[in-house]
């Protein structure tokens, strides 16, 4: 942003960057440094909301707020909200007309990434968001570039996608997300419209996540541009909201997101047949996790969602369901 620690804050920010943290004292400084390193010709703010950490995370972010007043804004302490409610609370406090985010255990690369994305949104009002490739990395130093553009050779090349077509692809894709929200800069007005017209389809903690309904709302309202360059390093292989260590929490997350996919598909007119494989993948994984943990009630809950969504699972899942029923009867 600037070489000096004293940053200009006379103007309202053009961009607000959301940083949510929870017990990430070891990584949040790297995330904040990577955002502050962005080279932009417009003012931006970093809005940090710590969700009742107990490991000293707040002390770290408070130091950044003191060092960069008016740029790093720390939300007041509050009882724990949970990921979804914390995200939308923080969004409501943002002042920029464009929104980005970076999790406290990830970090940005490409110091011109934010400028590139903002310039494209300003140039084309029909765009709902601009996103990019990202690099997945883990504590064992393995990494993998995730890109929507196969065999890309031209860095910073722009690719345009019809938003509604990309939404169908996003809801249909099993496994990792097609678009990573932490690579995206999106138009605030589009989300404000979605929150005003269909709030329960955007902000609902029962969905288990904040990114999928936000992406769905954006893609349904405009096209998406993809910059073929890496702007995010996304940490995997550790406990997180999408990969909790507790089997019960992992089961809950998989079932919540499966139900969310079905609900969003129905609302946005994506045929269930298009998302069936994704739904079966999520529910089958939930059954495997519950069965391995001998959580037979969890298997039953997953099977109930499977029946509600009229899905036929693979043989392994069906065997686990049958064995869980037998074990539950035996344990009575």
C-alpha positions as CSV (number, residue, x, y, z in Angstrom):
1,X,0.0,0.0,0.0
2,X,2.7,2.4,1.1
3,X,6.3,1.9,2.3
4,X,5.7,3.9,5.4
5,X,3.6,2.6,8.4
6,X,1.6,5.8,8.3
7,X,-1.2,5.2,5.8
8,X,-3.5,7.9,4.3
9,X,-7.1,7.4,5.5
10,X,-8.7,10.7,4.4
11,X,-10.9,9.0,1.9
12,X,-13.5,6.3,2.3
13,X,-12.0,3.0,1.2
14,X,-12.7,1.7,-2.3
15,X,-12.2,-1.9,-1.1
16,X,-12.8,-3.6,2.2
17,X,-10.9,-6.8,2.9
18,X,-12.5,-9.1,5.5
19,X,-10.2,-11.1,7.7
20,X,-11.9,-13.5,10.1
21,X,-9.8,-15.1,12.8
22,X,-10.2,-17.8,15.5
23,X,-7.2,-19.0,17.5
24,X,-4.7,-18.2,14.7
25,X,-2.1,-16.2,16.5
26,X,0.7,-18.0,14.6
27,X,-0.6,-17.1,11.1
28,X,-2.7,-13.9,11.3
29,X,0.3,-11.6,11.0
30,X,1.3,-13.2,7.7
31,X,-2.2,-12.8,6.4
32,X,-2.3,-9.1,7.3
33,X,1.2,-8.4,6.0
34,X,0.2,-10.0,2.6
35,X,-2.8,-7.7,2.3
36,X,-0.9,-4.6,3.4
37,X,1.7,-5.4,0.7
38,X,-0.9,-4.8,-2.0
39,X,0.2,-2.0,-4.4
40,X,-3.0,0.0,-5.2
41,X,-3.8,3.5,-6.4
42,X,-7.0,3.5,-4.3
43,X,-7.5,3.4,-0.5
44,X,-8.6,0.1,1.1
45,X,-9.3,-1.1,4.6
46,X,-8.8,-4.4,6.4
47,X,-11.7,-5.3,8.6
48,X,-10.7,-7.9,11.2
49,X,-13.2,-9.7,13.3
50,X,-11.8,-12.2,15.8
51,X,-14.3,-14.7,17.0
52,X,-13.4,-14.9,20.7
53,X,-9.9,-16.4,20.3
54,X,-8.2,-17.7,23.4
55,X,-4.6,-18.0,22.1
56,X,-3.5,-14.4,21.8
57,X,-4.8,-13.7,18.3
58,X,-6.5,-10.5,19.4
59,X,-3.3,-9.1,20.8
60,X,-1.6,-9.6,17.4
61,X,-4.4,-7.9,15.5
62,X,-4.6,-5.1,18.0
63,X,-0.9,-4.3,17.3
64,X,-1.6,-4.0,13.6
65,X,-4.6,-1.7,14.3
66,X,-2.3,0.5,16.4
67,X,0.4,0.5,13.7
68,X,-2.0,1.1,10.8
69,X,-4.8,3.3,12.2
70,X,-7.8,3.8,9.9
71,X,-6.6,1.0,7.7
72,X,-6.7,-2.1,9.9
73,X,-10.0,-1.9,11.8
74,X,-10.6,-4.5,14.6
75,X,-14.2,-5.3,15.5
76,X,-15.1,-5.1,19.2
77,X,-14.8,-8.2,21.3
78,X,-18.0,-10.2,21.5
79,X,-19.2,-13.7,22.4
80,X,-18.4,-16.3,19.8
81,X,-20.6,-15.9,16.8
82,X,-19.5,-18.8,14.5
83,X,-18.1,-18.4,11.0
84,X,-21.3,-17.6,9.1
85,X,-22.7,-15.0,11.5
86,X,-19.3,-13.5,12.0
87,X,-18.8,-13.1,8.3
88,X,-22.0,-11.2,7.7
89,X,-21.6,-9.1,10.8
90,X,-18.1,-8.1,9.5
91,X,-19.5,-7.5,6.0
92,X,-22.1,-5.1,7.5
93,X,-19.3,-3.0,9.0
94,X,-17.3,-2.7,5.7
95,X,-17.2,0.7,4.0
96,X,-15.9,-0.2,0.6
97,X,-18.0,-0.7,-2.5
98,X,-16.0,-3.8,-3.4
99,X,-15.3,-6.7,-1.0
100,X,-12.5,-9.2,-0.7
101,X,-11.5,-11.6,2.1
102,X,-8.6,-13.6,3.3
103,X,-8.7,-16.1,6.1
104,X,-6.3,-15.6,9.0
105,X,-4.5,-18.9,8.2
106,X,-4.1,-18.1,4.5
107,X,-2.2,-15.3,2.7
108,X,-2.2,-13.4,-0.5
109,X,0.5,-13.3,-3.2
110,X,0.9,-11.1,-6.3
111,X,1.1,-7.5,-4.9
112,X,-0.9,-6.2,-7.9
113,X,-3.8,-8.7,-7.5
114,X,-6.2,-6.4,-5.8
115,X,-5.5,-3.6,-8.3
116,X,-6.1,-5.9,-11.2
117,X,-9.4,-7.1,-9.9
118,X,-10.7,-3.7,-8.9
119,X,-9.8,-2.2,-12.3
120,X,-11.9,-4.9,-14.0
121,X,-14.9,-4.4,-11.8
122,X,-14.8,-0.6,-12.4
123,X,-14.4,-1.1,-16.1
124,X,-17.4,-3.5,-16.5
125,X,-20.5,-3.0,-14.4
126,X,-21.9,-6.3,-15.6
127,X,-19.3,-8.3,-13.6
128,X,-20.3,-9.6,-10.3
129,X,-16.8,-10.6,-9.3
130,X,-13.2,-11.1,-10.5
131,X,-11.3,-14.1,-9.2
132,X,-8.1,-16.0,-9.9
133,X,-6.0,-19.2,-9.5
134,X,-4.8,-20.2,-6.1
135,X,-2.1,-22.3,-4.6
136,X,-3.0,-25.0,-2.0
137,X,-0.2,-25.6,0.5
138,X,0.2,-27.8,3.6
139,X,2.5,-28.0,6.6
140,X,4.4,-30.7,4.9
141,X,5.4,-28.2,2.1
142,X,3.4,-30.0,-0.6
143,X,1.5,-27.7,-2.9
144,X,-0.9,-27.7,-5.9
145,X,-2.1,-24.9,-8.1
146,X,-5.8,-24.8,-8.5
147,X,-7.0,-23.2,-11.7
148,X,-10.2,-23.2,-13.7
149,X,-8.1,-22.5,-16.8
150,X,-6.5,-25.8,-18.1
151,X,-3.0,-25.6,-19.5
152,X,-2.7,-21.9,-18.9
153,X,0.4,-20.2,-20.4
154,X,-0.5,-16.5,-20.3
155,X,-0.2,-15.0,-16.8
156,X,-2.8,-12.3,-16.1
157,X,-4.9,-13.3,-19.1
158,X,-8.6,-12.7,-18.5
159,X,-11.3,-15.3,-19.0
160,X,-14.9,-14.4,-18.9
161,X,-17.7,-16.8,-17.7
162,X,-21.4,-16.5,-17.8
163,X,-22.4,-16.2,-14.2
164,X,-25.4,-18.5,-14.3
165,X,-23.5,-21.2,-16.2
166,X,-20.6,-21.0,-13.7
167,X,-23.1,-21.2,-10.8
168,X,-24.3,-24.5,-12.2
169,X,-20.7,-25.8,-12.5
170,X,-20.0,-24.6,-8.9
171,X,-23.0,-26.4,-7.4
172,X,-22.3,-29.5,-9.5
173,X,-18.6,-29.9,-8.7
174,X,-17.8,-32.6,-6.1
175,X,-14.8,-32.0,-3.9
176,X,-13.1,-28.7,-3.6
177,X,-14.7,-25.4,-4.7
178,X,-14.5,-24.2,-8.3
179,X,-14.1,-20.6,-7.3
180,X,-12.3,-19.8,-4.1
181,X,-13.9,-16.7,-2.5
182,X,-10.6,-15.6,-1.0
183,X,-9.3,-15.0,-4.5
184,X,-12.3,-12.9,-5.4
185,X,-13.1,-9.2,-5.4
186,X,-16.9,-8.8,-5.6
187,X,-19.4,-6.0,-6.0
188,X,-20.9,-5.1,-2.7
189,X,-24.2,-3.8,-4.2
190,X,-25.0,-7.3,-5.6
191,X,-24.7,-8.9,-2.2
192,X,-26.7,-6.1,-0.6
193,X,-29.5,-6.7,-3.1
194,X,-29.4,-10.4,-2.4
195,X,-29.6,-9.8,1.4
196,X,-32.5,-7.4,0.9
197,X,-34.5,-9.7,-1.4
198,X,-33.7,-13.3,-0.3
199,X,-31.8,-12.9,3.0
200,X,-32.3,-16.6,4.1
201,X,-30.6,-17.8,0.9
202,X,-27.5,-15.7,1.6
203,X,-27.0,-15.5,5.4
204,X,-28.1,-18.7,7.1
205,X,-25.9,-20.4,9.7
206,X,-27.7,-23.7,9.0
207,X,-25.9,-23.8,5.6
208,X,-22.7,-24.4,7.5
209,X,-20.7,-22.0,5.3
210,X,-20.7,-18.4,4.1
211,X,-18.9,-18.7,0.8
212,X,-21.2,-20.9,-1.2
213,X,-24.4,-18.8,-0.8
214,X,-22.4,-15.6,-1.4
215,X,-20.9,-17.0,-4.7
216,X,-24.3,-18.3,-5.7
217,X,-25.9,-14.8,-5.2
218,X,-23.1,-13.1,-7.1
219,X,-23.0,-15.6,-10.0
220,X,-26.8,-15.3,-10.4
221,X,-26.5,-11.6,-10.8
222,X,-23.6,-11.1,-13.2
223,X,-20.7,-12.5,-15.2
224,X,-17.4,-13.6,-13.6
225,X,-13.9,-12.9,-14.8
226,X,-11.0,-15.1,-14.0
227,X,-7.4,-13.8,-14.0
228,X,-5.0,-16.6,-14.8
229,X,-2.5,-15.9,-12.1
230,X,-2.1,-17.1,-8.5
231,X,-3.2,-14.5,-5.9
232,X,-3.9,-16.8,-2.8
233,X,-2.0,-19.4,-0.8
234,X,-4.6,-21.5,0.8
235,X,-3.6,-23.7,3.7
236,X,-4.9,-27.3,3.8
237,X,-4.2,-30.3,5.9
238,X,-5.1,-28.7,9.2
239,X,-8.3,-28.3,11.3
240,X,-10.7,-25.7,9.9
241,X,-14.4,-25.0,9.4
242,X,-14.4,-27.1,6.3
243,X,-12.1,-29.8,7.7
244,X,-12.7,-30.1,11.4
245,X,-10.8,-32.6,13.4
246,X,-13.9,-33.7,15.4
247,X,-15.8,-36.4,13.4
248,X,-19.1,-35.1,14.7
249,X,-18.3,-31.6,13.5
250,X,-17.1,-33.0,10.1
251,X,-20.3,-35.0,9.7
252,X,-22.4,-31.9,10.5
253,X,-20.5,-29.7,8.1
254,X,-20.9,-32.3,5.2
255,X,-24.6,-32.6,5.8
256,X,-25.2,-28.9,6.1
257,X,-23.3,-28.1,2.9
258,X,-25.1,-30.9,1.1
259,X,-28.5,-29.5,2.1
260,X,-27.3,-26.1,1.1
261,X,-26.3,-27.2,-2.4
262,X,-29.7,-28.7,-2.9
263,X,-31.5,-25.7,-1.6
264,X,-29.5,-23.2,-3.7
265,X,-29.9,-25.4,-6.8
266,X,-33.6,-25.4,-6.4
267,X,-33.8,-21.6,-5.9
268,X,-31.5,-20.7,-8.8
269,X,-33.0,-23.2,-11.2
270,X,-30.2,-25.7,-11.4
271,X,-31.6,-29.2,-12.1
272,X,-31.2,-31.7,-9.2
273,X,-29.8,-34.1,-11.8
274,X,-26.8,-31.7,-12.3
275,X,-25.9,-31.6,-8.6
276,X,-26.7,-35.2,-7.8
277,X,-23.0,-36.4,-7.9
278,X,-21.9,-33.6,-5.6
279,X,-24.7,-34.4,-3.2
280,X,-23.9,-38.1,-3.2
281,X,-20.2,-37.3,-2.7
282,X,-20.9,-35.2,0.4
283,X,-23.4,-37.6,2.0
284,X,-21.3,-40.6,1.2
285,X,-18.3,-39.0,2.8
286,X,-20.4,-38.1,5.9
287,X,-21.6,-41.7,6.2
288,X,-18.0,-42.9,6.0
289,X,-16.8,-40.5,8.7
290,X,-19.7,-41.4,11.0
291,X,-19.3,-45.1,10.4
292,X,-15.6,-45.0,11.2
293,X,-16.3,-43.1,14.4
294,X,-19.1,-45.7,15.3
295,X,-21.5,-42.8,15.3
296,X,-24.5,-44.9,14.1
297,X,-26.9,-42.1,14.8
298,X,-24.9,-39.9,12.5
299,X,-25.1,-42.6,9.8
300,X,-28.9,-42.6,10.3
301,X,-29.0,-38.8,10.0
302,X,-27.0,-38.9,6.8
303,X,-29.2,-41.6,5.4
304,X,-32.3,-39.5,6.3
305,X,-30.9,-36.6,4.2
306,X,-30.1,-39.0,1.4
307,X,-33.8,-40.2,1.4
308,X,-35.1,-36.7,1.6
309,X,-33.0,-35.8,-1.5
310,X,-34.0,-39.0,-3.3
311,X,-30.5,-40.1,-3.9
312,X,-29.1,-43.6,-4.6
313,X,-25.7,-44.0,-3.1
314,X,-22.9,-46.3,-4.0
315,X,-22.5,-49.9,-2.7
316,X,-20.0,-48.9,0.1
317,X,-22.3,-46.3,1.5
318,X,-25.3,-48.7,1.3
319,X,-23.3,-51.4,3.2
320,X,-22.3,-48.9,5.9
321,X,-25.9,-47.9,6.3
322,X,-27.0,-51.5,6.7
323,X,-24.2,-52.4,9.2
324,X,-25.0,-49.2,11.2
325,X,-28.6,-50.3,11.5
326,X,-27.6,-53.7,12.7
327,X,-25.1,-52.3,15.2
328,X,-27.7,-49.8,16.5
329,X,-30.1,-52.7,17.1
330,X,-27.5,-54.7,18.8
331,X,-26.5,-51.9,21.1
332,X,-30.1,-51.3,22.3
